Amino acid sequence: MALKSRVPKPLRGPIGLISIVVALLSVIVGYIYFLFGLSLYFKLIPQMDDTMTTSESLVVIAAGVALLGLGYAGWRGFNYFAY
């Protein structure tokens, strides 16, 4: 039995709305983290050279990629419950 058939019809709309909000927010924040991590990794911000190490910038990149993945999951949830 599919998950969609287990969720009552009145709740499908709000779940789809929550999914799209999660998708949009996590894609926006994930994109910012990813690009900020890349700029830290390649030392494009001279003020941050002494404060951030390479491994810390990789953690920021990984967090950005994880948030982008969460955005994709939110988009898939929206498509699943909204239609």
mmCIF file of the N, C-alpha and C atoms, coordinates in Angstrom:
data_MODEL
# 
_entry.id   MODEL 
# 
loop_
_atom_site.group_PDB 
_atom_site.id 
_atom_site.type_symbol 
_atom_site.label_atom_id 
_atom_site.label_alt_id 
_atom_site.label_comp_id 
_atom_site.label_asym_id 
_atom_site.label_entity_id 
_atom_site.label_seq_id 
_atom_site.pdbx_PDB_ins_code 
_atom_site.Cartn_x 
_atom_site.Cartn_y 
_atom_site.Cartn_z 
_atom_site.occupancy 
_atom_site.B_iso_or_equiv 
_atom_site.pdbx_formal_charge 
_atom_site.auth_seq_id 
_atom_site.auth_comp_id 
_atom_site.auth_asym_id 
_atom_site.auth_atom_id 
_atom_site.pdbx_PDB_model_num 
ATOM 1   N N  . MET A 1 1  ? 0.845  -1.177 0.000  1.00 0.00 ? 1  MET A N  1 
ATOM 2   C CA . MET A 1 1  ? 0.000  0.000  0.000  1.00 0.00 ? 1  MET A CA 1 
ATOM 3   C C  . MET A 1 1  ? 0.890  1.240  0.000  1.00 0.00 ? 1  MET A C  1 
ATOM 4   N N  . ALA A 1 2  ? 0.584  2.173  -0.857 1.00 0.00 ? 2  ALA A N  1 
ATOM 5   C CA . ALA A 1 2  ? 1.391  3.375  -1.003 1.00 0.00 ? 2  ALA A CA 1 
ATOM 6   C C  . ALA A 1 2  ? 1.142  4.342  0.144  1.00 0.00 ? 2  ALA A C  1 
ATOM 7   N N  . LEU A 1 3  ? 2.154  5.140  0.421  1.00 0.00 ? 3  LEU A N  1 
ATOM 8   C CA . LEU A 1 3  ? 2.044  6.134  1.482  1.00 0.00 ? 3  LEU A CA 1 
ATOM 9   C C  . LEU A 1 3  ? 0.972  7.163  1.154  1.00 0.00 ? 3  LEU A C  1 
ATOM 10  N N  . LYS A 1 4  ? 0.832  7.492  -0.129 1.00 0.00 ? 4  LYS A N  1 
ATOM 11  C CA . LYS A 1 4  ? -0.130 8.492  -0.537 1.00 0.00 ? 4  LYS A CA 1 
ATOM 12  C C  . LYS A 1 4  ? -1.559 8.064  -0.219 1.00 0.00 ? 4  LYS A C  1 
ATOM 13  N N  . SER A 1 5  ? -1.832 6.791  -0.323 1.00 0.00 ? 5  SER A N  1 
ATOM 14  C CA . SER A 1 5  ? -3.190 6.324  -0.031 1.00 0.00 ? 5  SER A CA 1 
ATOM 15  C C  . SER A 1 5  ? -3.454 6.228  1.473  1.00 0.00 ? 5  SER A C  1 
ATOM 16  N N  . ARG A 1 6  ? -2.414 6.197  2.275  1.00 0.00 ? 6  ARG A N  1 
ATOM 17  C CA . ARG A 1 6  ? -2.587 6.150  3.726  1.00 0.00 ? 6  ARG A CA 1 
ATOM 18  C C  . ARG A 1 6  ? -2.844 7.529  4.330  1.00 0.00 ? 6  ARG A C  1 
ATOM 19  N N  . VAL A 1 7  ? -2.358 8.562  3.654  1.00 0.00 ? 7  VAL A N  1 
ATOM 20  C CA . VAL A 1 7  ? -2.540 9.928  4.156  1.00 0.00 ? 7  VAL A CA 1 
ATOM 21  C C  . VAL A 1 7  ? -3.930 10.410 3.760  1.00 0.00 ? 7  VAL A C  1 
ATOM 22  N N  . PRO A 1 8  ? -4.702 10.932 4.716  1.00 0.00 ? 8  PRO A N  1 
ATOM 23  C CA . PRO A 1 8  ? -6.044 11.416 4.375  1.00 0.00 ? 8  PRO A CA 1 
ATOM 24  C C  . PRO A 1 8  ? -5.982 12.563 3.369  1.00 0.00 ? 8  PRO A C  1 
ATOM 25  N N  . LYS A 1 9  ? -7.003 12.649 2.514  1.00 0.00 ? 9  LYS A N  1 
ATOM 26  C CA . LYS A 1 9  ? -7.018 13.674 1.456  1.00 0.00 ? 9  LYS A CA 1 
ATOM 27  C C  . LYS A 1 9  ? -6.911 15.099 1.987  1.00 0.00 ? 9  LYS A C  1 
ATOM 28  N N  . PRO A 1 10 ? -7.557 15.443 3.106  1.00 0.00 ? 10 PRO A N  1 
ATOM 29  C CA . PRO A 1 10 ? -7.417 16.830 3.573  1.00 0.00 ? 10 PRO A CA 1 
ATOM 30  C C  . PRO A 1 10 ? -5.993 17.199 4.012  1.00 0.00 ? 10 PRO A C  1 
ATOM 31  N N  . LEU A 1 11 ? -5.159 16.226 4.329  1.00 0.00 ? 11 LEU A N  1 
ATOM 32  C CA . LEU A 1 11 ? -3.791 16.507 4.767  1.00 0.00 ? 11 LEU A CA 1 
ATOM 33  C C  . LEU A 1 11 ? -2.787 16.531 3.627  1.00 0.00 ? 11 LEU A C  1 
ATOM 34  N N  . ARG A 1 12 ? -3.162 16.078 2.452  1.00 0.00 ? 12 ARG A N  1 
ATOM 35  C CA . ARG A 1 12 ? -2.216 16.023 1.337  1.00 0.00 ? 12 ARG A CA 1 
ATOM 36  C C  . ARG A 1 12 ? -1.789 17.413 0.882  1.00 0.00 ? 12 ARG A C  1 
ATOM 37  N N  . GLY A 1 13 ? -2.706 18.362 0.860  1.00 0.00 ? 13 GLY A N  1 
ATOM 38  C CA . GLY A 1 13 ? -2.366 19.726 0.456  1.00 0.00 ? 13 GLY A CA 1 
ATOM 39  C C  . GLY A 1 13 ? -1.379 20.385 1.394  1.00 0.00 ? 13 GLY A C  1 
ATOM 40  N N  . PRO A 1 14 ? -1.648 20.378 2.717  1.00 0.00 ? 14 PRO A N  1 
ATOM 41  C CA . PRO A 1 14 ? -0.675 20.974 3.637  1.00 0.00 ? 14 PRO A CA 1 
ATOM 42  C C  . PRO A 1 14 ? 0.687  20.273 3.635  1.00 0.00 ? 14 PRO A C  1 
ATOM 43  N N  . ILE A 1 15 ? 0.705  18.967 3.466  1.00 0.00 ? 15 ILE A N  1 
ATOM 44  C CA . ILE A 1 15 ? 1.987  18.258 3.401  1.00 0.00 ? 15 ILE A CA 1 
ATOM 45  C C  . ILE A 1 15 ? 2.750  18.675 2.155  1.00 0.00 ? 15 ILE A C  1 
ATOM 46  N N  . GLY A 1 16 ? 2.040  18.834 1.040  1.00 0.00 ? 16 GLY A N  1 
ATOM 47  C CA . GLY A 1 16 ? 2.683  19.317 -0.180 1.00 0.00 ? 16 GLY A CA 1 
ATOM 48  C C  . GLY A 1 16 ? 3.220  20.725 -0.015 1.00 0.00 ? 16 GLY A C  1 
ATOM 49  N N  . LEU A 1 17 ? 2.473  21.588 0.680  1.00 0.00 ? 17 LEU A N  1 
ATOM 50  C CA . LEU A 1 17 ? 2.925  22.956 0.921  1.00 0.00 ? 17 LEU A CA 1 
ATOM 51  C C  . LEU A 1 17 ? 4.164  22.983 1.811  1.00 0.00 ? 17 LEU A C  1 
ATOM 52  N N  . ILE A 1 18 ? 4.164  22.186 2.852  1.00 0.00 ? 18 ILE A N  1 
ATOM 53  C CA . ILE A 1 18 ? 5.331  22.111 3.742  1.00 0.00 ? 18 ILE A CA 1 
ATOM 54  C C  . ILE A 1 18 ? 6.538  21.579 2.966  1.00 0.00 ? 18 ILE A C  1 
ATOM 55  N N  . SER A 1 19 ? 6.309  20.609 2.103  1.00 0.00 ? 19 SER A N  1 
ATOM 56  C CA . SER A 1 19 ? 7.409  20.045 1.317  1.00 0.00 ? 19 SER A CA 1 
ATOM 57  C C  . SER A 1 19 ? 8.031  21.076 0.396  1.00 0.00 ? 19 SER A C  1 
ATOM 58  N N  . ILE A 1 20 ? 7.208  21.903 -0.247 1.00 0.00 ? 20 ILE A N  1 
ATOM 59  C CA . ILE A 1 20 ? 7.770  22.893 -1.164 1.00 0.00 ? 20 ILE A CA 1 
ATOM 60  C C  . ILE A 1 20 ? 8.482  24.000 -0.400 1.00 0.00 ? 20 ILE A C  1 
ATOM 61  N N  . VAL A 1 21 ? 7.996  24.342 0.789  1.00 0.00 ? 21 VAL A N  1 
ATOM 62  C CA . VAL A 1 21 ? 8.687  25.353 1.608  1.00 0.00 ? 21 VAL A CA 1 
ATOM 63  C C  . VAL A 1 21 ? 10.046 24.822 2.059  1.00 0.00 ? 21 VAL A C  1 
ATOM 64  N N  . VAL A 1 22 ? 10.070 23.567 2.495  1.00 0.00 ? 22 VAL A N  1 
ATOM 65  C CA . VAL A 1 22 ? 11.339 22.943 2.886  1.00 0.00 ? 22 VAL A CA 1 
ATOM 66  C C  . VAL A 1 22 ? 12.290 22.889 1.692  1.00 0.00 ? 22 VAL A C  1 
ATOM 67  N N  . ALA A 1 23 ? 11.764 22.557 0.528  1.00 0.00 ? 23 ALA A N  1 
ATOM 68  C CA . ALA A 1 23 ? 12.605 22.478 -0.669 1.00 0.00 ? 23 ALA A CA 1 
ATOM 69  C C  . ALA A 1 23 ? 13.202 23.835 -1.005 1.00 0.00 ? 23 ALA A C  1 
ATOM 70  N N  . LEU A 1 24 ? 12.391 24.867 -1.015 1.00 0.00 ? 24 LEU A N  1 
ATOM 71  C CA . LEU A 1 24 ? 12.898 26.194 -1.383 1.00 0.00 ? 24 LEU A CA 1 
ATOM 72  C C  . LEU A 1 24 ? 13.913 26.716 -0.379 1.00 0.00 ? 24 LEU A C  1 
ATOM 73  N N  . LEU A 1 25 ? 13.604 26.603 0.897  1.00 0.00 ? 25 LEU A N  1 
ATOM 74  C CA . LEU A 1 25 ? 14.527 27.112 1.914  1.00 0.00 ? 25 LEU A CA 1 
ATOM 75  C C  . LEU A 1 25 ? 15.848 26.349 1.925  1.00 0.00 ? 25 LEU A C  1 
ATOM 76  N N  . SER A 1 26 ? 15.778 25.040 1.821  1.00 0.00 ? 26 SER A N  1 
ATOM 77  C CA . SER A 1 26 ? 17.021 24.269 1.880  1.00 0.00 ? 26 SER A CA 1 
ATOM 78  C C  . SER A 1 26 ? 17.856 24.438 0.611  1.00 0.00 ? 26 SER A C  1 
ATOM 79  N N  . VAL A 1 27 ? 17.225 24.650 -0.531 1.00 0.00 ? 27 VAL A N  1 
ATOM 80  C CA . VAL A 1 27 ? 18.005 24.903 -1.746 1.00 0.00 ? 27 VAL A CA 1 
ATOM 81  C C  . VAL A 1 27 ? 18.698 26.261 -1.649 1.00 0.00 ? 27 VAL A C  1 
ATOM 82  N N  . ILE A 1 28 ? 18.001 27.266 -1.141 1.00 0.00 ? 28 ILE A N  1 
ATOM 83  C CA . ILE A 1 28 ? 18.603 28.596 -1.011 1.00 0.00 ? 28 ILE A CA 1 
ATOM 84  C C  . ILE A 1 28 ? 19.772 28.570 -0.028 1.00 0.00 ? 28 ILE A C  1 
ATOM 85  N N  . VAL A 1 29 ? 19.554 28.013 1.151  1.00 0.00 ? 29 VAL A N  1 
ATOM 86  C CA . VAL A 1 29 ? 20.611 27.975 2.162  1.00 0.00 ? 29 VAL A CA 1 
ATOM 87  C C  . VAL A 1 29 ? 21.740 27.037 1.730  1.00 0.00 ? 29 VAL A C  1 
ATOM 88  N N  . GLY A 1 30 ? 21.405 25.911 1.102  1.00 0.00 ? 30 GLY A N  1 
ATOM 89  C CA . GLY A 1 30 ? 22.422 24.978 0.627  1.00 0.00 ? 30 GLY A CA 1 
ATOM 90  C C  . GLY A 1 30 ? 23.301 25.584 -0.446 1.00 0.00 ? 30 GLY A C  1 
ATOM 91  N N  . TYR A 1 31 ? 22.712 26.357 -1.336 1.00 0.00 ? 31 TYR A N  1 
ATOM 92  C CA . TYR A 1 31 ? 23.481 27.036 -2.376 1.00 0.00 ? 31 TYR A CA 1 
ATOM 93  C C  . TYR A 1 31 ? 24.453 28.040 -1.760 1.00 0.00 ? 31 TYR A C  1 
ATOM 94  N N  . ILE A 1 32 ? 23.974 28.781 -0.761 1.00 0.00 ? 32 ILE A N  1 
ATOM 95  C CA . ILE A 1 32 ? 24.843 29.749 -0.082 1.00 0.00 ? 32 ILE A CA 1 
ATOM 96  C C  . ILE A 1 32 ? 25.991 29.035 0.626  1.00 0.00 ? 32 ILE A C  1 
ATOM 97  N N  . TYR A 1 33 ? 25.690 27.975 1.367  1.00 0.00 ? 33 TYR A N  1 
ATOM 98  C CA . TYR A 1 33 ? 26.738 27.233 2.059  1.00 0.00 ? 33 TYR A CA 1 
ATOM 99  C C  . TYR A 1 33 ? 27.748 26.638 1.078  1.00 0.00 ? 33 TYR A C  1 
ATOM 100 N N  . PHE A 1 34 ? 27.237 26.071 -0.003 1.00 0.00 ? 34 PHE A N  1 
ATOM 101 C CA . PHE A 1 34 ? 28.127 25.427 -0.966 1.00 0.00 ? 34 PHE A CA 1 
ATOM 102 C C  . PHE A 1 34 ? 29.086 26.439 -1.588 1.00 0.00 ? 34 PHE A C  1 
ATOM 103 N N  . LEU A 1 35 ? 28.576 27.560 -2.027 1.00 0.00 ? 35 LEU A N  1 
ATOM 104 C CA . LEU A 1 35 ? 29.454 28.559 -2.649 1.00 0.00 ? 35 LEU A CA 1 
ATOM 105 C C  . LEU A 1 35 ? 30.383 29.209 -1.630 1.00 0.00 ? 35 LEU A C  1 
ATOM 106 N N  . PHE A 1 36 ? 29.909 29.418 -0.416 1.00 0.00 ? 36 PHE A N  1 
ATOM 107 C CA . PHE A 1 36 ? 30.773 29.971 0.624  1.00 0.00 ? 36 PHE A CA 1 
ATOM 108 C C  . PHE A 1 36 ? 31.891 28.986 0.968  1.00 0.00 ? 36 PHE A C  1 
ATOM 109 N N  . GLY A 1 37 ? 31.566 27.704 1.039  1.00 0.00 ? 37 GLY A N  1 
ATOM 110 C CA . GLY A 1 37 ? 32.584 26.691 1.293  1.00 0.00 ? 37 GLY A CA 1 
ATOM 111 C C  . GLY A 1 37 ? 33.612 26.601 0.178  1.00 0.00 ? 37 GLY A C  1 
ATOM 112 N N  . LEU A 1 38 ? 33.140 26.708 -1.056 1.00 0.00 ? 38 LEU A N  1 
ATOM 113 C CA . LEU A 1 38 ? 34.088 26.701 -2.180 1.00 0.00 ? 38 LEU A CA 1 
ATOM 114 C C  . LEU A 1 38 ? 35.006 27.913 -2.137 1.00 0.00 ? 38 LEU A C  1 
ATOM 115 N N  . SER A 1 39 ? 34.451 29.059 -1.819 1.00 0.00 ? 39 SER A N  1 
ATOM 116 C CA . SER A 1 39 ? 35.302 30.256 -1.747 1.00 0.00 ? 39 SER A CA 1 
ATOM 117 C C  . SER A 1 39 ? 36.280 30.169 -0.578 1.00 0.00 ? 39 SER A C  1 
ATOM 118 N N  . LEU A 1 40 ? 35.908 29.515 0.506  1.00 0.00 ? 40 LEU A N  1 
ATOM 119 C CA . LEU A 1 40 ? 36.850 29.302 1.598  1.00 0.00 ? 40 LEU A CA 1 
ATOM 120 C C  . LEU A 1 40 ? 37.932 28.303 1.207  1.00 0.00 ? 40 LEU A C  1 
ATOM 121 N N  . TYR A 1 41 ? 37.532 27.258 0.498  1.00 0.00 ? 41 TYR A N  1 
ATOM 122 C CA . TYR A 1 41 ? 38.482 26.225 0.105  1.00 0.00 ? 41 TYR A CA 1 
ATOM 123 C C  . TYR A 1 41 ? 39.555 26.767 -0.837 1.00 0.00 ? 41 TYR A C  1 
ATOM 124 N N  . PHE A 1 42 ? 39.148 27.590 -1.788 1.00 0.00 ? 42 PHE A N  1 
ATOM 125 C CA . PHE A 1 42 ? 40.090 28.136 -2.754 1.00 0.00 ? 42 PHE A CA 1 
ATOM 126 C C  . PHE A 1 42 ? 40.692 29.472 -2.320 1.00 0.00 ? 42 PHE A C  1 
ATOM 127 N N  . LYS A 1 43 ? 40.474 29.842 -1.064 1.00 0.00 ? 43 LYS A N  1 
ATOM 128 C CA . LYS A 1 43 ? 41.060 31.053 -0.465 1.00 0.00 ? 43 LYS A CA 1 
ATOM 129 C C  . LYS A 1 43 ? 40.694 32.325 -1.245 1.00 0.00 ? 43 LYS A C  1 
ATOM 130 N N  . LEU A 1 44 ? 39.432 32.432 -1.625 1.00 0.00 ? 44 LEU A N  1 
ATOM 131 C CA . LEU A 1 44 ? 38.977 33.604 -2.359 1.00 0.00 ? 44 LEU A CA 1 
ATOM 132 C C  . LEU A 1 44 ? 38.577 34.751 -1.446 1.00 0.00 ? 44 LEU A C  1 
ATOM 133 N N  . ILE A 1 45 ? 38.484 34.482 -0.142 1.00 0.00 ? 45 ILE A N  1 
ATOM 134 C CA . ILE A 1 45 ? 38.161 35.520 0.827  1.00 0.00 ? 45 ILE A CA 1 
ATOM 135 C C  . ILE A 1 45 ? 39.420 35.746 1.666  1.00 0.00 ? 45 ILE A C  1 
ATOM 136 N N  . PRO A 1 46 ? 40.168 36.809 1.399  1.00 0.00 ? 46 PRO A N  1 
ATOM 137 C CA . PRO A 1 46 ? 41.460 36.999 2.090  1.00 0.00 ? 46 PRO A CA 1 
ATOM 138 C C  . PRO A 1 46 ? 41.310 37.199 3.598  1.00 0.00 ? 46 PRO A C  1 
ATOM 139 N N  . GLN A 1 47 ? 40.204 37.736 4.057  1.00 0.00 ? 47 GLN A N  1 
ATOM 140 C CA . GLN A 1 47 ? 40.023 37.965 5.492  1.00 0.00 ? 47 GLN A CA 1 
ATOM 141 C C  . GLN A 1 47 ? 39.855 36.648 6.264  1.00 0.00 ? 47 GLN A C  1 
ATOM 142 N N  . MET A 1 48 ? 39.472 35.589 5.583  1.00 0.00 ? 48 MET A N  1 
ATOM 143 C CA . MET A 1 48 ? 39.209 34.316 6.251  1.00 0.00 ? 48 MET A CA 1 
ATOM 144 C C  . MET A 1 48 ? 40.367 33.328 6.144  1.00 0.00 ? 48 MET A C  1 
ATOM 145 N N  . ASP A 1 49 ? 41.503 33.741 5.599  1.00 0.00 ? 49 ASP A N  1 
ATOM 146 C CA . ASP A 1 49 ? 42.622 32.815 5.414  1.00 0.00 ? 49 ASP A CA 1 
ATOM 147 C C  . ASP A 1 49 ? 43.131 32.245 6.735  1.00 0.00 ? 49 ASP A C  1 
ATOM 148 N N  . ASP A 1 50 ? 43.203 33.071 7.754  1.00 0.00 ? 50 ASP A N  1 
ATOM 149 C CA . ASP A 1 50 ? 43.770 32.623 9.025  1.00 0.00 ? 50 ASP A CA 1 
ATOM 150 C C  . ASP A 1 50 ? 42.754 31.941 9.928  1.00 0.00 ? 50 ASP A C  1 
ATOM 151 N N  . THR A 1 51 ? 41.490 32.134 9.687  1.00 0.00 ? 51 THR A N  1 
ATOM 152 C CA . THR A 1 51 ? 40.480 31.627 10.617 1.00 0.00 ? 51 THR A CA 1 
ATOM 153 C C  . THR A 1 51 ? 39.912 30.273 10.223 1.00 0.00 ? 51 THR A C  1 
ATOM 154 N N  . MET A 1 52 ? 39.849 29.968 8.931  1.00 0.00 ? 52 MET A N  1 
ATOM 155 C CA . MET A 1 52 ? 39.239 28.711 8.485  1.00 0.00 ? 52 MET A CA 1 
ATOM 156 C C  . MET A 1 52 ? 40.290 27.804 7.862  1.00 0.00 ? 52 MET A C  1 
ATOM 157 N N  . THR A 1 53 ? 40.308 26.553 8.266  1.00 0.00 ? 53 THR A N  1 
ATOM 158 C CA . THR A 1 53 ? 41.218 25.585 7.670  1.00 0.00 ? 53 THR A CA 1 
ATOM 159 C C  . THR A 1 53 ? 40.543 24.925 6.469  1.00 0.00 ? 53 THR A C  1 
ATOM 160 N N  . THR A 1 54 ? 41.306 24.149 5.755  1.00 0.00 ? 54 THR A N  1 
ATOM 161 C CA . THR A 1 54 ? 40.768 23.461 4.587  1.00 0.00 ? 54 THR A CA 1 
ATOM 162 C C  . THR A 1 54 ? 39.719 22.435 4.987  1.00 0.00 ? 54 THR A C  1 
ATOM 163 N N  . SER A 1 55 ? 39.954 21.730 6.080  1.00 0.00 ? 55 SER A N  1 
ATOM 164 C CA . SER A 1 55 ? 38.980 20.724 6.509  1.00 0.00 ? 55 SER A CA 1 
ATOM 165 C C  . SER A 1 55 ? 37.670 21.374 6.957  1.00 0.00 ? 55 SER A C  1 
ATOM 166 N N  . GLU A 1 56 ? 37.743 22.543 7.569  1.00 0.00 ? 56 GLU A N  1 
ATOM 167 C CA . GLU A 1 56 ? 36.516 23.237 7.962  1.00 0.00 ? 56 GLU A CA 1 
ATOM 168 C C  . GLU A 1 56 ? 35.744 23.707 6.739  1.00 0.00 ? 56 GLU A C  1 
ATOM 169 N N  . SER A 1 57 ? 36.447 24.126 5.711  1.00 0.00 ? 57 SER A N  1 
ATOM 170 C CA . SER A 1 57 ? 35.752 24.533 4.495  1.00 0.00 ? 57 SER A CA 1 
ATOM 171 C C  . SER A 1 57 ? 35.106 23.336 3.806  1.00 0.00 ? 57 SER A C  1 
ATOM 172 N N  . LEU A 1 58 ? 35.715 22.173 3.908  1.00 0.00 ? 58 LEU A N  1 
ATOM 173 C CA . LEU A 1 58 ? 35.095 20.964 3.360  1.00 0.00 ? 58 LEU A CA 1 
ATOM 174 C C  . LEU A 1 58 ? 33.829 20.590 4.125  1.00 0.00 ? 58 LEU A C  1 
ATOM 175 N N  . VAL A 1 59 ? 33.812 20.856 5.426  1.00 0.00 ? 59 VAL A N  1 
ATOM 176 C CA . VAL A 1 59 ? 32.604 20.615 6.219  1.00 0.00 ? 59 VAL A CA 1 
ATOM 177 C C  . VAL A 1 59 ? 31.483 21.545 5.767  1.00 0.00 ? 59 VAL A C  1 
ATOM 178 N N  . VAL A 1 60 ? 31.817 22.793 5.474  1.00 0.00 ? 60 VAL A N  1 
ATOM 179 C CA . VAL A 1 60 ? 30.815 23.746 4.988  1.00 0.00 ? 60 VAL A CA 1 
ATOM 180 C C  . VAL A 1 60 ? 30.294 23.305 3.621  1.00 0.00 ? 60 VAL A C  1 
ATOM 181 N N  . ILE A 1 61 ? 31.173 22.820 2.757  1.00 0.00 ? 61 ILE A N  1 
ATOM 182 C CA . ILE A 1 61 ? 30.749 22.319 1.446  1.00 0.00 ? 61 ILE A CA 1 
ATOM 183 C C  . ILE A 1 61 ? 29.832 21.113 1.616  1.00 0.00 ? 61 ILE A C  1 
ATOM 184 N N  . ALA A 1 62 ? 30.191 20.208 2.514  1.00 0.00 ? 62 ALA A N  1 
ATOM 185 C CA . ALA A 1 62 ? 29.367 19.015 2.744  1.00 0.00 ? 62 ALA A CA 1 
ATOM 186 C C  . ALA A 1 62 ? 27.993 19.392 3.300  1.00 0.00 ? 62 ALA A C  1 
ATOM 187 N N  . ALA A 1 63 ? 27.947 20.387 4.173  1.00 0.00 ? 63 ALA A N  1 
ATOM 188 C CA . ALA A 1 63 ? 26.657 20.841 4.693  1.00 0.00 ? 63 ALA A CA 1 
ATOM 189 C C  . ALA A 1 63 ? 25.816 21.437 3.572  1.00 0.00 ? 63 ALA A C  1 
ATOM 190 N N  . GLY A 1 64 ? 26.439 22.170 2.670  1.00 0.00 ? 64 GLY A N  1 
ATOM 191 C CA . GLY A 1 64 ? 25.712 22.718 1.534  1.00 0.00 ? 64 GLY A CA 1 
ATOM 192 C C  . GLY A 1 64 ? 25.160 21.644 0.627  1.00 0.00 ? 64 GLY A C  1 
ATOM 193 N N  . VAL A 1 65 ? 25.955 20.609 0.366  1.00 0.00 ? 65 VAL A N  1 
ATOM 194 C CA . VAL A 1 65 ? 25.493 19.506 -0.472 1.00 0.00 ? 65 VAL A CA 1 
ATOM 195 C C  . VAL A 1 65 ? 24.356 18.754 0.224  1.00 0.00 ? 65 VAL A C  1 
ATOM 196 N N  . ALA A 1 66 ? 24.460 18.569 1.540  1.00 0.00 ? 66 ALA A N  1 
ATOM 197 C CA . ALA A 1 66 ? 23.389 17.894 2.282  1.00 0.00 ? 66 ALA A CA 1 
ATOM 198 C C  . ALA A 1 66 ? 22.095 18.706 2.227  1.00 0.00 ? 66 ALA A C  1 
ATOM 199 N N  . LEU A 1 67 ? 22.198 20.014 2.344  1.00 0.00 ? 67 LEU A N  1 
ATOM 200 C CA . LEU A 1 67 ? 21.003 20.846 2.252  1.00 0.00 ? 67 LEU A CA 1 
ATOM 201 C C  . LEU A 1 67 ? 20.420 20.829 0.849  1.00 0.00 ? 67 LEU A C  1 
ATOM 202 N N  . LEU A 1 68 ? 21.257 20.784 -0.166 1.00 0.00 ? 68 LEU A N  1 
ATOM 203 C CA . LEU A 1 68 ? 20.748 20.658 -1.526 1.00 0.00 ? 68 LEU A CA 1 
ATOM 204 C C  . LEU A 1 68 ? 20.028 19.318 -1.710 1.00 0.00 ? 68 LEU A C  1 
ATOM 205 N N  . GLY A 1 69 ? 20.547 18.267 -1.093 1.00 0.00 ? 69 GLY A N  1 
ATOM 206 C CA . GLY A 1 69 ? 19.868 16.968 -1.123 1.00 0.00 ? 69 GLY A CA 1 
ATOM 207 C C  . GLY A 1 69 ? 18.528 17.009 -0.414 1.00 0.00 ? 69 GLY A C  1 
ATOM 208 N N  . LEU A 1 70 ? 18.472 17.723 0.704  1.00 0.00 ? 70 LEU A N  1 
ATOM 209 C CA . LEU A 1 70 ? 17.206 17.891 1.411  1.00 0.00 ? 70 LEU A CA 1 
ATOM 210 C C  . LEU A 1 70 ? 16.215 18.675 0.554  1.00 0.00 ? 70 LEU A C  1 
ATOM 211 N N  . GLY A 1 71 ? 16.713 19.653 -0.185 1.00 0.00 ? 71 GLY A N  1 
ATOM 212 C CA . GLY A 1 71 ? 15.853 20.395 -1.102 1.00 0.00 ? 71 GLY A CA 1 
ATOM 213 C C  . GLY A 1 71 ? 15.279 19.504 -2.184 1.00 0.00 ? 71 GLY A C  1 
ATOM 214 N N  . TYR A 1 72 ? 16.099 18.612 -2.700 1.00 0.00 ? 72 TYR A N  1 
ATOM 215 C CA . TYR A 1 72 ? 15.605 17.670 -3.704 1.00 0.00 ? 72 TYR A CA 1 
ATOM 216 C C  . TYR A 1 72 ? 14.545 16.745 -3.105 1.00 0.00 ? 72 TYR A C  1 
ATOM 217 N N  . ALA A 1 73 ? 14.778 16.293 -1.888 1.00 0.00 ? 73 ALA A N  1 
ATOM 218 C CA . ALA A 1 73 ? 13.790 15.429 -1.233 1.00 0.00 ? 73 ALA A CA 1 
ATOM 219 C C  . ALA A 1 73 ? 12.485 16.185 -0.991 1.00 0.00 ? 73 ALA A C  1 
ATOM 220 N N  . GLY A 1 74 ? 12.577 17.449 -0.635 1.00 0.00 ? 74 GLY A N  1 
ATOM 221 C CA . GLY A 1 74 ? 11.369 18.254 -0.463 1.00 0.00 ? 74 GLY A CA 1 
ATOM 222 C C  . GLY A 1 74 ? 10.619 18.437 -1.767 1.00 0.00 ? 74 GLY A C  1 
ATOM 223 N N  . TRP A 1 75 ? 11.347 18.614 -2.854 1.00 0.00 ? 75 TRP A N  1 
ATOM 224 C CA . TRP A 1 75 ? 10.721 18.735 -4.167 1.00 0.00 ? 75 TRP A CA 1 
ATOM 225 C C  . TRP A 1 75 ? 10.013 17.445 -4.560 1.00 0.00 ? 75 TRP A C  1 
ATOM 226 N N  . ARG A 1 76 ? 10.664 16.326 -4.294 1.00 0.00 ? 76 ARG A N  1 
ATOM 227 C CA . ARG A 1 76 ? 10.043 15.029 -4.590 1.00 0.00 ? 76 ARG A CA 1 
ATOM 228 C C  . ARG A 1 76 ? 8.791  14.813 -3.732 1.00 0.00 ? 76 ARG A C  1 
ATOM 229 N N  . GLY A 1 77 ? 8.850  15.228 -2.466 1.00 0.00 ? 77 GLY A N  1 
ATOM 230 C CA . GLY A 1 77 ? 7.681  15.128 -1.605 1.00 0.00 ? 77 GLY A CA 1 
ATOM 231 C C  . GLY A 1 77 ? 6.540  16.006 -2.093 1.00 0.00 ? 77 GLY A C  1 
ATOM 232 N N  . PHE A 1 78 ? 6.865  17.195 -2.579 1.00 0.00 ? 78 PHE A N  1 
ATOM 233 C CA . PHE A 1 78 ? 5.840  18.068 -3.126 1.00 0.00 ? 78 PHE A CA 1 
ATOM 234 C C  . PHE A 1 78 ? 5.184  17.422 -4.339 1.00 0.00 ? 78 PHE A C  1 
ATOM 235 N N  . ASN A 1 79 ? 5.989  16.885 -5.239 1.00 0.00 ? 79 ASN A N  1 
ATOM 236 C CA . ASN A 1 79 ? 5.420  16.238 -6.433 1.00 0.00 ? 79 ASN A CA 1 
ATOM 237 C C  . ASN A 1 79 ? 4.610  15.006 -6.068 1.00 0.00 ? 79 ASN A C  1 
ATOM 238 N N  . TYR A 1 80 ? 4.985  14.324 -5.008 1.00 0.00 ? 80 TYR A N  1 
ATOM 239 C CA . TYR A 1 80 ? 4.283  13.112 -4.609 1.00 0.00 ? 80 TYR A CA 1 
ATOM 240 C C  . TYR A 1 80 ? 2.927  13.431 -3.988 1.00 0.00 ? 80 TYR A C  1 
ATOM 241 N N  . PHE A 1 81 ? 2.885  14.439 -3.117 1.00 0.00 ? 81 PHE A N  1 
ATOM 242 C CA . PHE A 1 81 ? 1.641  14.701 -2.405 1.00 0.00 ? 81 PHE A CA 1 
ATOM 243 C C  . PHE A 1 81 ? 0.755  15.739 -3.084 1.00 0.00 ? 81 PHE A C  1 
ATOM 244 N N  . ALA A 1 82 ? 1.299  16.571 -3.937 1.00 0.00 ? 82 ALA A N  1 
ATOM 245 C CA . ALA A 1 82 ? 0.486  17.638 -4.516 1.00 0.00 ? 82 ALA A CA 1 
ATOM 246 C C  . ALA A 1 82 ? -0.310 17.153 -5.723 1.00 0.00 ? 82 ALA A C  1 
ATOM 247 N N  . TYR A 1 83 ? 0.120  16.082 -6.353 1.00 0.00 ? 83 TYR A N  1 
ATOM 248 C CA . TYR A 1 83 ? -0.589 15.634 -7.557 1.00 0.00 ? 83 TYR A CA 1 
ATOM 249 C C  . TYR A 1 83 ? -1.220 14.278 -7.373 1.00 0.00 ? 83 TYR A C  1 
# 
